[in-house]
């Protein structure tokens, strides 16, 4: 059996925590209001076997001070046991009363018939009454003792109830930050910053402002500045599609005459075909770097263009061609602004690894792609905060050029919260406890 205690500021949140941790088969053992919120004790694979009580208490004696969850389980089991004992005592008293009354009537008749003496009958009656009184008094004393034990049960659990409201708030914020998938270092820093907060709304607002303040973004579109822009990053990050969207966005604003496309990917068969498709659709020239045409030679020939967009090959950093390609960018006599393309569906460690591999060329910023495919955006947020790269664009679909957007400070955090909220589902948590208000609760977490 698994018993856990859950603390939150609302019943809705604490039930969600139970469902996430223990699943829909959880049994609610206790439901108590505490300072600052709700305390709920739940169990998985719970069997109402009172014999287990002695085992729990024995383990507590050997292991030292009981935990709050163990105290709650002990309290719940003892309460059930004492209630049963008190009910049994009541039934005993009623049975004794009925039996003694019947015996008294029988004795009364037998004494009267045997002696015919009123004095003998009265003596026998008094003797029987004295005996009955002693037995009933003992039972009443036992019943009062059981009542006293029940009334003292909440006092035994009082230590577990006295949880500061600040601790409840910290736990709730920590749980939410974990669900956002932010890095551990950022979570720790954010939690330390809200120690002075007293409610979830103000604490979460402060966290939102801090996250947005820690993300750096470009104030204007990088294509508006012109120049030479190269997109670098691993295979599958979405470099070519993003470059096509940027080119289409530029053509719609300024026309096709002043823009050109270049690819350095001469290592893979037909790797530049997608870029050539974009060139034909937009009526923009596409140039390929190869043995006869170096990158600098091509850029020299495009000096009259206001914007040149360079697509690069997504190679493994252990590949010799990868190093050759980066050297072309790094050693070029032209002022090339390199932007790292980062997929939002990647792991935080992979994002950071790519950053360290590509920063040798001098990174001007980052572009976050595939936001629409991500189940969480905490990794991308953590990456931008930790690397301090300026985010220029984010993409969220395959449409050209509709699904590319200038990044704003609040964009990723707002979308991260929206993803967190949409991941919740209607759930039902059953409870077999007699003291619980309903058989089940159905809710939708906001």
C-alpha positions as CSV (number, residue, x, y, z in Angstrom):
1,X,0.0,0.0,0.0
2,X,1.2,3.5,-0.8
3,X,0.1,6.4,1.4
4,X,0.9,10.0,0.5
5,X,-0.1,13.5,1.8
6,X,-0.9,16.2,-0.7
7,X,-1.0,20.0,0.1
8,X,-2.5,22.7,-2.1
9,X,-4.4,26.0,-2.0
10,X,-7.6,24.5,-3.6
11,X,-9.5,21.2,-3.7
12,X,-9.2,21.3,-7.5
13,X,-5.4,21.4,-7.5
14,X,-5.0,18.9,-4.7
15,X,-7.2,16.3,-6.4
16,X,-5.2,16.9,-9.6
17,X,-2.0,16.2,-7.7
18,X,-3.5,12.9,-6.3
19,X,-4.6,11.8,-9.8
20,X,-1.1,12.6,-11.3
21,X,0.8,10.9,-8.5
22,X,-1.3,7.9,-7.5
23,X,-3.7,7.5,-10.5
24,X,-7.5,7.1,-10.7
25,X,-7.7,4.2,-8.2
26,X,-6.5,6.3,-5.3
27,X,-8.6,6.2,-2.1
28,X,-9.0,9.3,0.0
29,X,-8.2,8.7,3.6
30,X,-8.7,12.2,5.0
31,X,-9.7,15.6,3.8
32,X,-8.8,18.5,6.1
33,X,-8.7,22.3,5.8
34,X,-5.3,23.7,7.0
35,X,-3.9,27.2,7.2
36,X,-3.5,28.4,3.6
37,X,-5.2,25.5,1.8
38,X,-6.3,21.9,1.8
39,X,-4.5,18.8,3.1
40,X,-5.6,15.5,1.6
41,X,-4.2,12.1,2.5
42,X,-4.7,9.4,-0.1
43,X,-3.6,5.8,-0.6
44,X,-3.1,3.3,-3.4
45,X,-3.9,-0.4,-3.0
46,X,-5.6,0.4,0.3
47,X,-7.1,-2.5,2.3
48,X,-9.1,-1.8,5.4
49,X,-7.4,-4.4,7.5
50,X,-7.0,-3.2,11.0
51,X,-4.4,-5.9,11.7
52,X,-2.0,-3.8,9.6
53,X,-2.1,-1.1,12.2
54,X,0.2,-2.9,14.6
55,X,2.7,-3.5,11.8
56,X,2.8,0.2,11.0
57,X,3.1,1.3,14.6
58,X,5.9,-1.3,15.2
59,X,7.9,0.1,12.2
60,X,7.4,3.6,13.4
61,X,8.9,2.7,16.8
62,X,11.9,1.1,15.2
63,X,12.4,3.8,12.7
64,X,11.9,6.9,14.9
65,X,9.6,9.8,14.4
66,X,6.6,9.0,12.1
67,X,6.2,11.0,8.9
68,X,3.0,13.1,8.4
69,X,1.6,10.6,5.9
70,X,2.2,7.8,8.4
71,X,0.5,9.8,11.2
72,X,-2.5,10.4,8.9
73,X,-2.8,6.7,8.1
74,X,-2.6,5.7,11.7
75,X,-5.1,8.3,12.6
76,X,-7.6,7.1,10.0
77,X,-7.2,3.4,10.9
78,X,-7.5,4.1,14.6
79,X,-10.6,6.2,14.1
80,X,-12.3,3.4,12.2
81,X,-11.3,0.8,14.8
82,X,-12.5,3.0,17.7
83,X,-15.8,3.7,16.0
84,X,-16.4,0.0,15.6
85,X,-15.5,-0.7,19.2
86,X,-17.9,2.0,20.4
87,X,-20.7,0.6,18.3
88,X,-20.0,-2.8,19.7
89,X,-20.1,-1.5,23.2
90,X,-23.5,0.2,22.6
91,X,-24.9,-3.1,21.3
92,X,-23.5,-4.9,24.4
93,X,-25.3,-2.5,26.7
94,X,-28.6,-2.8,24.9
95,X,-28.3,-6.6,24.9
96,X,-27.5,-6.7,28.6
97,X,-30.4,-4.4,29.4
98,X,-32.8,-6.6,27.4
99,X,-31.4,-9.9,28.8
100,X,-31.4,-8.6,32.4
101,X,-34.9,-7.4,32.2
102,X,-36.1,-10.8,30.9
103,X,-34.0,-12.6,33.7
104,X,-35.4,-10.3,36.3
105,X,-39.0,-11.0,35.3
106,X,-38.3,-14.8,35.4
107,X,-36.6,-14.6,38.8
108,X,-39.5,-12.5,40.1
109,X,-42.0,-15.2,39.1
110,X,-39.9,-18.1,40.4
111,X,-39.2,-16.5,43.8
112,X,-42.8,-15.7,44.2
113,X,-43.9,-19.2,43.4
114,X,-41.2,-20.8,45.5
115,X,-41.5,-18.8,48.8
116,X,-44.6,-16.8,48.5
117,X,-42.7,-14.2,50.7
118,X,-42.6,-10.5,49.7
119,X,-39.4,-10.0,51.7
120,X,-37.6,-12.8,49.9
121,X,-38.7,-11.5,46.5
122,X,-37.5,-8.0,47.3
123,X,-34.2,-9.3,48.5
124,X,-33.6,-11.3,45.4
125,X,-34.7,-8.3,43.2
126,X,-32.2,-6.0,45.0
127,X,-29.4,-8.6,44.7
128,X,-30.1,-8.9,40.9
129,X,-30.2,-5.1,40.5
130,X,-26.9,-4.7,42.2
131,X,-25.3,-7.2,39.9
132,X,-26.8,-5.6,36.8
133,X,-25.7,-2.2,37.9
134,X,-22.1,-3.2,38.4
135,X,-22.0,-4.8,34.9
136,X,-23.7,-1.9,33.2
137,X,-21.5,0.6,35.0
138,X,-18.4,-1.3,33.7
139,X,-19.7,-1.2,30.2
140,X,-20.6,2.5,30.4
141,X,-17.1,3.2,31.7
142,X,-15.6,1.3,28.7
143,X,-17.9,3.2,26.3
144,X,-16.8,6.6,27.8
145,X,-13.1,5.6,27.5
146,X,-13.6,4.8,23.8
147,X,-15.4,8.1,23.3
148,X,-12.5,9.9,24.9
149,X,-10.0,8.1,22.7
150,X,-11.9,9.2,19.6
151,X,-12.1,12.8,20.7
152,X,-8.4,12.8,21.3
153,X,-7.5,11.5,17.8
154,X,-7.4,14.9,16.0
155,X,-4.9,16.1,18.6
156,X,-2.6,13.3,17.7
157,X,-2.7,14.5,14.1
158,X,-2.3,18.2,14.9
159,X,1.5,18.3,14.2
160,X,0.9,17.2,10.6
161,X,-1.7,20.0,10.1
162,X,0.5,22.8,11.2
163,X,2.2,23.3,7.8
164,X,3.0,27.0,7.1
165,X,1.0,28.5,4.2
166,X,4.4,29.6,2.7
167,X,5.4,25.9,2.4
168,X,2.2,25.0,0.7
169,X,2.7,27.8,-1.8
170,X,6.3,26.8,-2.5
171,X,5.2,23.2,-3.1
172,X,2.5,24.3,-5.5
173,X,4.8,26.6,-7.4
174,X,7.5,24.0,-7.5
175,X,5.1,21.4,-8.9
176,X,4.0,23.9,-11.7
177,X,7.5,24.8,-12.6
178,X,8.4,21.1,-12.9
179,X,5.4,20.6,-15.2
180,X,6.7,23.5,-17.4
181,X,10.0,21.5,-17.7
182,X,12.2,24.4,-16.8
183,X,15.8,23.5,-15.9
184,X,16.6,22.7,-12.3
185,X,18.8,25.8,-11.8
186,X,16.1,28.1,-13.1
187,X,13.5,26.4,-10.9
188,X,15.7,26.9,-7.9
189,X,16.3,30.5,-8.6
190,X,12.6,31.3,-9.2
191,X,11.5,29.5,-6.0
192,X,14.0,31.5,-4.0
193,X,12.6,34.7,-5.4
194,X,9.0,34.2,-4.2
195,X,9.7,33.5,-0.5
196,X,8.0,36.8,0.3
197,X,4.8,36.0,-1.6
198,X,1.6,34.9,0.2
199,X,-0.7,33.7,-2.6
200,X,-0.3,31.8,-5.9
201,X,-1.5,34.5,-8.2
202,X,1.0,37.2,-7.1
203,X,3.8,34.6,-6.9
204,X,3.1,33.3,-10.4
205,X,2.8,36.8,-11.8
206,X,6.3,37.6,-10.3
207,X,7.7,34.4,-11.9
208,X,6.2,35.3,-15.2
209,X,7.8,38.8,-15.1
210,X,11.2,37.3,-14.2
211,X,11.1,34.7,-17.0
212,X,10.1,37.3,-19.6
213,X,12.8,39.6,-18.3
214,X,15.4,36.9,-18.6
215,X,14.6,36.2,-22.3
216,X,16.4,38.4,-24.8
217,X,14.7,39.1,-28.1
218,X,15.4,41.1,-31.3
219,X,13.4,44.4,-31.3
220,X,13.0,44.3,-35.1
221,X,13.0,41.6,-37.8
222,X,16.6,40.7,-38.8
223,X,15.6,40.6,-42.4
224,X,14.8,44.3,-42.3
225,X,18.4,45.1,-41.4
226,X,19.7,43.3,-44.6
227,X,23.2,42.0,-44.9
228,X,24.3,38.4,-44.9
229,X,22.5,35.9,-42.6
230,X,23.4,32.3,-42.2
231,X,21.2,29.7,-40.4
232,X,23.2,26.9,-38.6
233,X,22.1,23.9,-36.6
234,X,21.7,20.2,-36.7
235,X,19.8,18.1,-39.2
236,X,16.1,18.2,-38.6
237,X,16.0,21.5,-36.8
238,X,14.1,23.2,-39.7
239,X,16.8,25.4,-41.2
240,X,15.8,25.2,-44.9
241,X,12.1,25.7,-44.2
242,X,12.8,28.6,-41.9
243,X,15.0,30.2,-44.5
244,X,12.3,29.9,-47.1
245,X,9.8,31.5,-44.8
246,X,12.2,34.4,-44.1
247,X,12.8,34.8,-47.8
248,X,9.1,34.9,-48.6
249,X,8.5,37.4,-45.8
250,X,11.1,39.6,-47.2
251,X,9.8,39.3,-50.8
252,X,6.3,40.3,-49.6
253,X,7.7,43.4,-48.0
254,X,10.4,44.6,-50.4
255,X,10.2,42.5,-53.6
256,X,12.4,39.8,-55.0
257,X,15.0,41.9,-56.7
258,X,17.2,42.6,-53.7
259,X,17.4,39.1,-52.1
260,X,19.3,36.0,-52.9
261,X,19.6,32.5,-51.5
262,X,22.8,30.5,-50.9
263,X,23.4,26.9,-49.7
264,X,26.7,25.4,-48.5
265,X,25.3,21.9,-48.4
266,X,27.1,20.2,-51.2
267,X,27.7,17.0,-49.1
268,X,24.3,15.3,-49.5
269,X,22.6,14.3,-52.7
270,X,19.8,16.7,-53.7
271,X,20.2,18.5,-50.4
272,X,19.7,21.9,-52.1
273,X,16.6,20.9,-54.1
274,X,14.1,22.2,-51.5
275,X,15.9,25.6,-51.5
276,X,15.7,25.7,-55.3
277,X,12.0,25.1,-55.1
278,X,11.6,28.2,-52.8
279,X,13.8,30.1,-55.3
280,X,11.5,29.2,-58.2
281,X,8.3,30.1,-56.4
282,X,9.7,33.4,-55.1
283,X,11.6,34.2,-58.3
284,X,14.8,34.5,-56.3
285,X,18.2,33.2,-57.4
286,X,19.8,30.3,-55.6
287,X,23.6,29.7,-55.5
288,X,25.4,26.6,-54.3
289,X,28.9,26.6,-52.7
290,X,31.1,23.8,-54.2
291,X,34.6,23.1,-55.4
292,X,34.4,25.7,-58.2
293,X,32.5,28.4,-56.3
294,X,33.7,29.3,-52.8
295,X,31.4,31.0,-50.3
296,X,33.3,34.3,-50.5
297,X,33.3,34.3,-54.3
298,X,29.5,33.9,-54.4
299,X,29.0,36.6,-51.8
300,X,31.2,38.9,-53.8
301,X,29.0,38.3,-56.8
302,X,25.9,39.2,-54.7
303,X,27.3,42.4,-53.2
304,X,24.5,44.4,-54.8
305,X,21.8,42.4,-53.0
306,X,20.4,44.0,-49.8
307,X,19.8,40.5,-48.2
308,X,21.6,37.2,-48.7
309,X,20.3,34.2,-46.8
310,X,22.6,31.2,-46.4
311,X,21.4,27.7,-45.7
312,X,24.0,25.3,-44.2
313,X,24.3,21.5,-44.0
314,X,23.2,19.9,-40.7
315,X,26.2,17.6,-40.1
316,X,27.4,15.8,-37.0
317,X,30.1,17.8,-35.3
318,X,32.4,14.8,-35.5
319,X,32.2,14.9,-39.3
320,X,35.2,16.5,-41.1
321,X,32.9,18.2,-43.5
322,X,31.1,19.9,-40.5
323,X,34.3,21.5,-39.5
324,X,35.1,22.6,-43.1
325,X,31.7,24.2,-43.4
326,X,32.1,26.2,-40.1
327,X,35.5,27.4,-41.2
328,X,34.0,28.8,-44.4
329,X,31.6,30.9,-42.2
330,X,34.1,31.9,-39.6
331,X,36.9,32.8,-42.0
332,X,34.8,34.6,-44.5
333,X,35.8,38.2,-45.3
334,X,32.2,39.2,-45.3
335,X,30.2,40.1,-42.2
336,X,28.0,37.0,-41.8
337,X,25.5,37.0,-38.9
338,X,25.0,33.4,-37.8
339,X,21.7,32.3,-36.2
340,X,21.4,29.0,-34.4
341,X,18.1,27.2,-35.4
342,X,16.8,25.3,-32.4
343,X,13.9,22.8,-32.5
344,X,11.4,23.2,-29.6
345,X,10.9,19.5,-29.5
346,X,14.5,18.8,-28.5
347,X,15.9,18.0,-25.1
348,X,17.5,20.8,-23.1
349,X,20.9,19.0,-23.0
350,X,20.8,18.5,-26.7
351,X,20.0,22.2,-27.3
352,X,22.9,23.2,-25.1
353,X,25.3,20.8,-26.8
354,X,24.4,22.3,-30.2
355,X,25.0,25.8,-28.8
356,X,28.5,24.8,-27.6
357,X,29.3,23.2,-31.0
358,X,28.2,26.1,-33.1
359,X,29.2,29.1,-31.0
360,X,32.7,28.8,-32.5
361,X,31.4,30.7,-35.5
362,X,30.1,33.5,-33.4
363,X,26.3,33.4,-32.9
364,X,24.2,36.5,-33.3
365,X,21.0,34.9,-32.0
366,X,18.6,32.0,-32.1
367,X,15.5,31.0,-34.0
368,X,13.1,28.6,-32.2
369,X,11.3,26.2,-34.6
370,X,8.5,23.6,-34.4
371,X,6.8,25.3,-31.5
372,X,3.5,23.7,-32.7
373,X,5.0,20.2,-32.3
374,X,6.3,20.7,-28.7
375,X,4.5,19.2,-25.7
376,X,6.3,21.7,-23.4
377,X,8.3,24.8,-24.0
378,X,10.3,24.9,-20.7
379,X,13.3,23.4,-22.5
380,X,13.4,26.2,-25.1
381,X,12.8,28.9,-22.4
382,X,15.6,27.5,-20.3
383,X,17.9,27.4,-23.3
384,X,17.3,31.0,-24.2
385,X,17.7,32.1,-20.6
386,X,20.9,30.1,-19.9
387,X,22.7,31.0,-23.2
388,X,21.4,34.6,-23.4
389,X,21.1,34.3,-27.1
390,X,18.7,36.8,-28.6
391,X,15.6,35.1,-30.1
392,X,14.6,36.6,-33.4
393,X,11.8,34.4,-34.8
394,X,9.8,31.4,-33.8
395,X,7.9,29.1,-36.2
396,X,4.8,27.1,-35.6
397,X,3.7,25.3,-38.7
398,X,4.5,24.5,-42.4
399,X,2.7,27.4,-44.1
400,X,5.0,29.8,-45.9
401,X,5.3,32.6,-44.8
402,X,2.4,32.6,-42.3
403,X,4.0,30.4,-39.7
404,X,7.0,32.5,-38.8
405,X,6.7,35.2,-36.2
406,X,8.9,37.9,-34.7
407,X,9.7,36.7,-31.1
408,X,8.3,38.8,-28.2
409,X,9.4,38.4,-24.6
410,X,6.1,36.9,-23.5
411,X,5.5,34.6,-26.5
412,X,7.1,31.4,-25.3
413,X,6.0,31.8,-21.7
414,X,2.4,32.4,-22.7
415,X,2.5,29.4,-25.0
416,X,4.2,27.3,-22.3
417,X,1.4,28.0,-19.9
418,X,-1.2,27.3,-22.6
419,X,0.4,23.9,-23.3
420,X,0.4,23.1,-19.6
421,X,-3.3,24.0,-19.3
422,X,-4.3,22.0,-22.4
423,X,-2.5,18.9,-21.1
424,X,-5.0,18.6,-18.3
425,X,-8.0,16.3,-18.9
426,X,-11.3,15.6,-17.2
427,X,-10.7,12.9,-14.7
428,X,-12.6,11.1,-12.0
429,X,-11.2,10.1,-8.6
430,X,-13.3,7.7,-6.6
431,X,-13.5,7.6,-2.8
432,X,-15.0,4.9,-0.6
433,X,-14.6,6.8,2.7
434,X,-17.9,7.3,4.4
435,X,-16.9,10.7,5.7
436,X,-16.2,12.0,2.2
437,X,-18.8,14.4,0.7
438,X,-19.3,12.6,-2.6
439,X,-18.6,9.3,-4.2
440,X,-16.5,10.9,-6.9
441,X,-15.3,14.3,-8.1
442,X,-15.2,15.4,-11.7
443,X,-13.2,18.5,-12.5
444,X,-11.1,20.2,-15.1
445,X,-7.9,21.9,-14.0
446,X,-7.4,25.5,-15.1
